[in-house]
Amino acid sequence: MSSFSFRSESGIVWLLMAVLGLSLRHPSHLYRGVRRIAPVMFLLLLGESVFCDPLPNTALLDWEGDLAARMVAGIGTYLDRETLASVERRAQHWNRDFSSPEAYEKSVQPNRERLAKILGVVDERLPARMELVATPSDDALIAEGDGYKVYAVRWSVLPGVDGEGLLLVPDEEPVADVVALGDCDWTPEMSVGLVSGVEEAAQFPRRLAENGCRVLLPFLIDRQDTYSGNPKVKMTNQPHREMVYRGAYEMGRHIIGYEVHKILAAIDWFEQDTDGERPIGVCGYGEGGLLAFYSGALDSRIDTTCVSGYFSPREQLWREPIYRNVWSLLHEFGDAEIASLIKPRGLIVEHCEFPDVDGPPKERSGRSGAAPGAIEKPSLEEVQSEVFRIDKSLKSDSIHLWTGSGIGHPGNDAALFPFLMEFGAMPPPKASGLPPKILSRPHDPEERLKRQFHQLIEHTQTLKYDSPFVRDEFWSNADATNVETWVESTKWYRKYFHEEVIGALPNPTMDLNPRTRLVYDEPEFTGYEVVLDVYPDVFAYGILLVPKDLKEGEKRPVVVCQHGLEGRPQDVSDPSVDSHYYHQFGCQLARRGFITYAPQNPYIGEDDFRVLQRKANPLKLSLFSFIVRQHERTLGWLSSLDFVDPERIGFYGLSYGGKTAMRVPAILEDYFLSICSADYNEWIWKNVSFDHKYTYLFTGEYEMFEFDLGNTFNYSEMSGLICPRPFMVERGHHDGVAPDEWVSYEFAKTFRRYDLLGIGDRAEIEIFDGPHTIHGVGTFEFLHKHLDWPAPDVRE
């Protein structure tokens, strides 16, 4: 019970009626119901003053309602405010030099490199190679248009990853080489009129070929869900782009980055084929516009970029499909900042209809788990405001902007004219209206989709298998000669983990302003709800249990007891609630003489809290950015209490609380020890594996993925940041989080580190015959041992 708003006779009557009603429906619940409300009724009868008693040196907590929901809403308000503020703050990450084009390119190169990093464009591409694709029954030359021929082609990109599509080759010497990209739901064949699906007026790739350009149309992964899942494990309704995004994101890659690589690999070939003597352009619509935009920003070999049906302010990125989520993007880049990486090269922005995407494919039997997200067309005024920000930052000529009515097709004359003029070509004529004549049956688009999709999935699996070696290299500067060298050399890794992986919020400047109220009065302990300020609209909340046998002047150890997904402090600390997950472990430890504190973490409210992750990621933040600061404030307050020993504060968390046990004590060294229950395992496999039933790839928990974690911190590395402090894992044989083998494999690495440092007695694992639950046997012994507090059977 988090609060009591019924402090009157009518409230007591209401409680009695509720219990009796429940008992009439379920007579077996009568005893349980009476037991649950008896302490409340007793205290209510004593009078309202009992509930108004705060802890000394704290104000009275008078908030009512659902404090967990209030916490989630407050963090959302904070993130909304910070998203708007990010627009002006981005300037601090730029140091543009306008003294010459060369100086400008050099000055923005660090920004370009950071953009490449967060988009996952980090791999070395294979040498350029373009080949015609033919079979005994299908020729590579598949069509012939007005002054050009159409070929099926494939080109090398990364090991195991090819680009595929169509190449339109003019009969005369080309005026330019162009990569043209329709929306991802358009096949290349649709874009040139070989099959239906795209109106003739929108078939801008073939108009470019008709006007003398050699045009490559890469195939893009679409938004359908046909192959999204593993038939041997589970199928989902995730768009193909989302399924690739999930595993790639964890491995520091991205569906955007993979397809940008395909574009840049094509440009590698263009440049090789012409010795760099022919101008190069990219032109795209919808998702293709996004890819053209990023490609133009990353590669200065691209002379001109045309972006259609994409450009706008990006502050509502969290509402868009999750496969557009880019870690830290808005921290440094909006569309205007990305455009500044293209200028002074040519950039054309076309405002027209946007792709109609109102969400992922619909849920249906056997198909679920997709993240919400839609594409909404911005107003002309919004697009113009973002264009104005480019001009303001560059102090240069305006971007070409085709405004029209906002309802036109992509590739309008007003957009293609300046695009072709950049290459010295004449204005484009009206479309001929005659699609290419088919000479050979177009290649099977379904087989190509399946092949291209699984190539990217397999690439993420290869990255997963290679990740231990990548992490070893990343950790090569950690010195395990002895405990002292380990502590000193891992400071850099702790800072990196906090700032680059979790995301570091600024230090709070608000006063703690502790507010408390008495909520439990048990024979062995009293319980208080606690609220502490962190930032405007952001607070820490939890329940403190204080044993009644405290002696005057005594300082005792504290165990912070953390709930899991959709949990509350009451699940841990309410003496009338006996969850089969938590078994009142906060109460149990308080009865053993520990002070306990159960914080509310903000992973509650289903999509309400998952949206926080979506809002946070583009700001270089995550849910744990807030959780770290909330725990930091809580530790500061607990340490200030007269009866708390600040040197003996331990952490014990279950499930999502176990995730907290890995991340928060790794950053906050004031936690003396950490116990991870029902969560510790081979975390990268858990997030990236396409072949195991334990993976998050196929679930609705889309907030789980942490950018580039696979190359930096698995659970053994996180425990390395807790080391040399005591660390323990609690694991049930029948816990569905992961198999025992994954847990044991990862813990072996943790234990080895402790043991080689001569402190093997500080790392333990208990595996018991049970499910996803607090077992409370070996872990309780661990707490008594390391927090130096005698167990009940040896206390005086």
N, C-alpha and C positions, 0 to 999 in steps of 0.2 A: 504494500500500500504506500504509494508515493506521497499522498497528502490526504487530509481529512477535511472535506467541505461540509459534512453533515454533522455539526456539533450541537445538536439539539435533540429534544424528545422525538420530534418528527423524524430525525435522522435515525435514531435508535429503532423506532417503529419500522422505518423503511428497511433497515438491515434485517430485523426479525422476519419481516414479510418475505424478503428475498430468500433468506435461508429456508423458511418453511415452504415456500413455493418450490424451491429446488428439491427439498426433501420429499414433497408430495410426488414429484415427477420421478425422483430417484431416491427412495427411502434409504438406501445404503449410504447416501451422502450426508445424512443428518448429523452424525457424529463429527464428520470432517468439517461441515459448515459451521457447527457450533464452536468447534475448536478454533476455526479460523477467525471468527468475529468476537470470541469471548474476550480476548485482551483489549480489543478496540472498545467494546461495550463498557468494560470496566473503566478504562481510561476516560471514556466519554462521560460516564456517570460521575467521575471525580471532578470533571469540570474542564472548561476550555483551557485553563491556564497550563495544564500539563503539556499541551501541545504547543504552547507558546514559549517553552523554555529552550533558548538557544544555548550552544556551547559558550563558555566564557570567551570574551574578546571577539565575539561574532555578533552580527545583527540578526534579527529574526527573519527567516525565510518565509515570505508570505505569498509566493507564487502558487497558483493553482493550475489544474489541468495537466496535460501530458507534457512533461518536461523533456522527454526524449524527442517528441515531435517538434517542440519549441527549439531544441538544439539544432536539429536538421534544418529547420526553416531559417534560423539565425545564420548558420554557415552559408546557406544559399544566398541570403541577403548580402553577406560579406563578399562572396564571390562575384555577385552581380556588380557590386560597387567597384571591386578591384578590376573587373573586366573593362568597365568603362574607363577607369583610371589608367589602364595599360596603354591606351592610345597615345597619351602624352609621354608616358614613361619610356616608350620604345626608343626615343631619341638618344637616351643615355648609352645605348648599345651600338651607336653608329658614330663614326668619325670621318665623315666624307671630306675628301680633298678635291675641290673643283678647279684646281690650278691648271689641269690638263686632263685629256681623256685617259692617259696612262696613269696619272696620279690618282684619278678617280677609281679606276679599276683596282689598283693596288689597295686603296683605302677601304674598299668594300669587300675585299677578298676574305677577311675573317668572317664577315657576315654570311658570305656565300658558303663558306666551309661549314659554318654552324647549321645553315639551312640544309645542306646535303646530309649532315649527320642526323638531324631529326627526321628527315624523310627516308633515311635508310639507304641513301645512295653512297655506300661506303665500300663496296666490293670492286676489285679490279676486274674489268670486263675482258672477255676473250678477244683475241685478234679479230679484226673485222673480216667477215665472210658472208657473202650473200649468195644464195643458191636458188635455182628454180625448183619448184616442187611439181613433180609429175609421177604418175603411176602408169602401169600398162594400159589402163582404161581411161585415164584422165591426163590430158596434156597440160603443160605449164602455161601455155598461151590459151587463156580461157575466153577472151573477148577482144573486140576491136571497136574503138569509138571514132569520133570525128577528129582525126589527126593523131590518134594515139592507140597503143595496144595495152592490154591488161594481162599481167602475168601473176600466177600464184608463186609466192616466194617465202623463203625462210632465211633467217640470219642468226648468227651466233651472238649470245649476250653474256651469260654466266655459265659455269659448269652445270650441265643438266637443264639449262634454261635457254630456250630459243625464242625469238620473235617470229610471228607468222602474220601473213596478210597478203595484200595485193600491191603490185607495183605497176603504175601507169606510166608508160614510156612514150613521149611524143615522137612523131615521125621525123621532125626537124630537131636541130640542136636545142636542148632545153635552155630556157632563160634562167631557171633556178631549180634547185632541188628542195622539195617541200615534204615534210611529214605532216599529213592531214589526219585528224582524229575526230570522228564523230562521237556522239555520246556512247557510253559503254554498252548501252542496249541496242546500238546499231552495229550490225556486222559490216565489215568492209564492202561486202557485196551489196548491202542495202544502200551504202553511201554513194555508190556509183550507178545504181539503177539496174543491177543484174537480177535482183530479186525485189519483191515489194517490201514495204515497211517504212520508207522515208520518202516524203513528197519530193517531186522533181526539183522544186524551187530550193530545197534544202540540201541538195546533193552538191555541196561546194567542192568536194575533192575532184569530181570530174570536171567542174568548171575551171578549176586550176589547171588540169591537164589540157583542156580545150584551149587554154590561153598560154600554152607553151611550157608549163612546168612538168618536170619529172616528179611524180607524186607517189609516196609510199603511204599506204594505209595500214597501220598495225591493228591486229585484232586485240581487243580489250576484254578483260574479264567482266562479265555482265552481272546484273542484279538478281538473276533468277537463283533458285536454290536446288536445282536438279541434282547436283553432286555434293551438296553441302552436308557432309557427314561421312561416316564409315558404315556401310550396311552391316558389318559384323559387330558394330558397337551401337551407334545411334545415328539417325538422320535428323536434320534440323530444318528450320525455315529461315536460316541465316542466308542473306544474299551471298553468292560466291565471293564477292569482294570482302565481306565481313569475315568469312571463314579464313581467307588468306590473311587478312589483317591481324586476327587474334594471335596466331602463333608467331607471325612475323614481328609484331610489335614487341613481344617478349624478347625476341632475339635481336632487337635493334634494327629491324627492317620494317618495310611497310609495303602494302599493295601499291601505294603511290610510287614509292621508290623503285619497286620492281619494274613498273611500266615506264617510269622515266628512264631507267636503265635501257629498256628496249628502244626507246626513242633515241637516246644518245648513242647506242650501238649502231643504229641506222645512220646517224650522222657521222660516226666513225667511218662507215662504209662510203657514204657520200664523199667525204673528204679524201679518202684513199682513192676512190674511183676517178676523181677529177683533179687530184693533186691540189685540192683546196682552191681551185680557180673559179668555182661557180658559187654564187650566193646561195645561202641556205635559209629556209624559213620553217616555222612550225605554225600550224593553224588548227584550232580545235574548238569543239562545241560541247557544252555540258561537262561530263567527266573528262572528255577529251580536251575541253578548254582548260580545265584545272591542270591537266598533264602538260599541255602546251605551255601554259603560264610558268609552271615550275621548271620545265626544261629550259625555257628561254632565260630564266633567272640564273640557272646553274651553269649554263654553257655559253660562253661568249662567242663561240663559233657560229651561233645562230644569229643571223643578221636581222631578222624580222620575226616578230611574234604576233599572232592574231588570237585574241581570247574572246570567245563568243558564248553567251549563256552561262557565265560563271562569275565574272568579276563583281565584287560588292564589298561593303564593310563585312568584316568577319567576326564581329563580336558575338554573334549568335551561333557560332560554330557548334556549340553543344547541342543545338537542336537538329543539326544535320546528321546524315547517316554516320554511324560510328567509324566506318572505313575512311572517313575524312578527318578523324581525330588525330592530331599531330602534337606530340609532347612538346611543350614550351613554345608553341608557335606564336601565340599572342604576346608572350613575354618580350619578343623581339620583332615579330613580323605581323603586319596586317597585309592586305592586298597592295596597299600603297607602297609599303616598304619592299615587298617582293618586286613590284614594278620598278623600283629604283635600282634593282640589280640588273634590269634589262636596259634601261636608259643609260646612255644616249642612243643605243641601238633602237631600231624601230619597234614600236608597240602600238597595236590597234586594239581597242576595246569596243566590242559590239554588244549593245544592249538589245536583247530580243527575248523571245520566249525561252524559259528555262525548262529542263526536263521535268516531267510530271511524276514526282516521286513522293507519295504520301506515307511511306513506311516500308518495312520489309514485306516479303510475301506473307500472306495470311497464315496464322497458325491453323493446323488441322491435325487429324489423327496421326500420331507418330512424328509430327513435325512441329517443333517449338524451339525456343531458346534465343531468338534473334533480338538484338537491341533495337529500341525505338529510334526513329530519326527520319526526317523528311527534308525535301528540298523545296524552299519557298522562293518565288521570284521577288527580288528586291524592287523597290520603286525606282523610277528614273532619278529622283532626287537623291536617293541613297547612293546610287552608282556615281552620280556626278560629285557627291561629297567626297567619295573615296578618290576619284580622279583629281579633285582639287587638292587633296592631301599630297598626291605625287608632285604636282606642280609646286606646291608650297615647299616641299622638302628639297626639290632639285633646282628650284629657281630657273626653270628652263621652259622651252616651248611646250604647248599643251599636247596631251595624248590625243590621238585620233579617236573620237567617240561617235559612233553611229547611234543616235538617240531614237529616231523614228518614233513610233507609237509604243514601242516596247512589246509589240505583238508579232513582229516580223519573223521570218525564218532566218536561221544562221546563214552566213555567207552572202548577205545582201551586197548589192553593188557598192554601197557607201562604205562597206568594210573591205571588200576585195579590191576596190580601186586603189586605196593607199597601200594595201599589202603588196600588190603587184607593182605599183609605182616605185616601191623601195628597190625592186630588182631592175628598174629601167624598162618595164614592160608597158604596153599601151593599156588603157582602161579595158576591163573585160566586157565582151559583148553579152547580150542576153543569153541565157542558157538555150542551147539548141533544142532542148526538149526531146532529143533523140538519145535514148540510153544506148550504151555499147551493145553491139551485136554479139550474142553468145556463140562462141566457136566450139567450146568444149564444156562439158558439164562442170559447173562450179564444184569445188571440193566440199566434202561433207562438213558443214559448219558445226554440227553437234559433236562429231569426233574431234574436231579442232578445239572446241571449248573444253571438252573433257581432258584432252592432252595438255592444253595450256594451263588449265586449273591445277591438274595434278603435278605438273612440273614445279609450280610455285609451292604447293604443299610439300612436295618432296624436298625442295630446297630448304624449307624451314626445318624439316626433320634432320637433314644433314647438318644444319647449323646446331641443332639440339645435340646431336651425337658428338660434334666437335667442341661443344661449349666447355667441357672440363679443361681442355687444353688451352682454350682462349682465356678462361678464368685464371689458370695457372700463370699464364704470361702476365695478365693484368695484376696479379698478386706477387709478382716476382720481386718487388721491393720490400715486401714484409720480411722482417728479420726475426727468425725463430731461434736465434742462438740461445736466448734465455728469456725469462719473463719480462725483464726490464727492456730488452731490445724489442720484444714483441709489442709491448705497450707503446713505446715511443714510435715505432715504425708504422703502426696501424692508425695513428692519428689522422694521417692524410686520407686513409680509406674511410674512416668514420665521417670525415667532412665530406668526402665525395658521395658517400651513401646518402647522407642527409640532403645535400644540395642538389645532386644530379639525378638521384634515383627516387628518393621520397619526395623531395621538394621542400626547401626551407622557407617557412614564413618568417617575417621579421620578429625580433624580440618584442614581446608584449610591453606596452608602456602604461597600461591601465593598472590602477591599484587592484590588489586581490579582492578587496571588499567581500570578505567571507560572510555568507548568510547561512544559518543552520536552523533546524527545528527537530525536536525529539519525535521519533516515529515508532520506536520499539522500546519497551521496558521489560526485559526478560530477567529471570532469576540470575543468569550469569553475565549479562551484558546489557548496555543501553545502545540504541541505534539512532543516528542522526542523519537526516538528509543535509547535503552540503552543496552550495552553489558558489563558484568562484568566477570572477571576470577574467577574460583572456583578451579579447578585442571587442570593439563595439559590435553588438549582436552575437558575439561568440562567447560561450561560457563553458566551464567545466562543471559537471554535476555527478554526484555519487552518494553512497551511503557509508558512513563510518560506524563501525561497531567497536565499543570500548568495554573491555572486561570490567566487572564491578569489583574485582579483588585487587585493583591497582593500589599500591601503597603510596603514601605521600612522598613525593620526590623521586619516585621510580620512573625509569624510562624503559619502555618495552619495544621490541621489534614489531614491525608492521608487515602484513602480507597484503599486497594489492591483488584483489581477486577479480579477474576480468571475464565477463560474459562473452558469448559467441554471437553469431549472426542473428539478428532480430531479437536479441536479448535485452534485458534490463538489469539494473543493480538488484532489484527485488528478487530476481531469479536466483541470485547468489546469497543474498543477505536477509531475506524475509523469513523469519522462523516458522511461518505458517505455510510456506510454499516449498514443496519437496519435488523439484523437477528431477526426472530420471536422467537428465544430462548433468546437472550441477550438484545434486544431493546436498544442498545448503552448505557448500564447502566454506563459504564465508562465515556462517554461523558455527560450523564445526571447529574451525580454527580459532574463532573467538572463545569458544568453550575450552579450548586448549590453552588459553591465556594470551594468544596473539591479539594485537589490535589489527583489525582488518578494514580495508577500504575497497568498495566495489564501484568503480567508475562507470558512468554511462559513456559508451563509445557510439559514434554517430552512424554505425552501419545498421540502421533500423528504418523501416518504412518502405521496403522494397524499392521500386523505381525512384521514390522520393530521395533516397540516399544515393542511389546509383547515378542519378543526375548530378549530384555533387562532384562525383569523380569526372564526369564529362565536362563540367564547368571548370574544374580545377586543372585538369591536364594541360590545356592550352596555355595556362598561366605558369607552367612549370611547378605544379602543385598536385597533391593527391589527397585522398581522405586522411592518410597517415600524416600529412603535413599538419593537419589540425590536431590529430590525436597526440602527436609528439608534444605540441605546445600545451595541450590540455593536461597531459601527464606531467609536464615540466612544472606547470603552475600548481598542480596537486601535490607533487613532491615538495615544492617550496613551502606550501602551507602545512603539510603534515610534519615537515621538519621543524616548523616553528612551534608545534604544540609541546607543552611542558612534559607530557607523559610519553613522547615518542623519542626513540633513539634514532637520529637521522642517519647513523652509520649502518643501521640494520633494517633496511626497507627492501623487501623481496617482491617479485612479481610472479603471478601464477595465473595463466590464462588458458581457457578451453576453446578449441575450434578457431573462430575468427579472433577470439582472445589469445589463442596460440599464435596466430599470425602477428598479433600485437606483441606477444612475448619474444618474437624473433626480431622485430623491427625497432620497437621503442627502447628496450634496454640496450640494443646495439648502438643507439644514439645517445641516450641519457645514462651517463655513467653513475648517477646517484642511485640507481637500482643496484643493490648489492648482489642480487642473484636473479635468475630467471628460470621459470619452469614452463615449458611448452607442452601442452596437453592436447591430444587429438588433432594435431595439425602437422607436426614435423614430418617431412618426407623429402623425397627428391623433387623439389619444388619446380624445377624447370621442366622435367618430364610431365609433372602434373598440369602444367599450363600449355605445353606445346605438343604433347604426344597425340598423334592421329590414330593410334592403334590400340589404346587402352581405355577401358571403361571409366577410369578414374579422372580423365582429363576434363579441364574446364572448357576445352574447345567446343563441346557440344551442349553446354548448359546455359542457363539464363544469367549466370553471374558474370556479366560482361565487364564489370569493374575490376576484376582480378588481375588483369594484364598490366604489367609495369614495364615501361619502355627500357629496353636494353638490359634487363635484369639478368638474362641468361648469360651474358658475357662478363658480368661483374660480380653478382652476389647470389649464389645458391644458399641453401640453409646452412651448410657447413661454413661458408664464408661469413654469413651473418653471425653465427655463433663465434666466429673468430674475432668479431668486434666486441662480443660479450666477454670472451676470454681476457684475462685470467679469472674473472669472477665465476662463481659456481653456476653451473648450467645443467638442467635435467630435462629429459624427455619422458612423457607418460603416454603409453601406447596400448590400446586394446587390440587383441588379435582380430576381432571382428569389426573393427572400425573401417567404414567404407571410404575413408579419405584416401587411402592408398594401401597397397599390400605391405606386409611385414618386411619383405625383401627391400622395398624402396626405402623404408624407414631405417632399417639396419644398415644398408649401404651408405646412406648419407651420414648417419650417426657415427659410423666407423671412422669417417674422415674427421669429424668433430673430436672424437675421443683420442684419436692418434695425435692431434695437435696438442691437446691437454697433456697427454701422457709423455710426449717427447719434451715438453716443457717442464716435466717433473711434477705436474699437478694433476695427475690422472684421477686422484680422489675427489676432484671438484667437478667431474663430468660423469653423469649417470644416466641410465635408461632403465625404465621398468616397463616390461611387456607383460600384460595380464590377460587372463581369459575373459574378455568382456567387449562391449561395444564402444561407441563414441560417447565417452562419459568420463567424469571425474572419478578416479578410483580411490585416491586419497589414502594410500598405504605407504608405498615407498616415497611418494612426494612429501607426505607429512613428516616422515622420518628425515628426509633431506632438509626440510625447513627447520626442524628442531636442531639438527646438527649444525647447519651453516649459519643460522640466525642466532645460534647459541641460546636457545630457550629450551628448558627441560621438558620432556614429554610428560603427559599426565601421570604415568605410572612411576615416575622418578621424582616428581615434584614434592616438596615438603607439604 
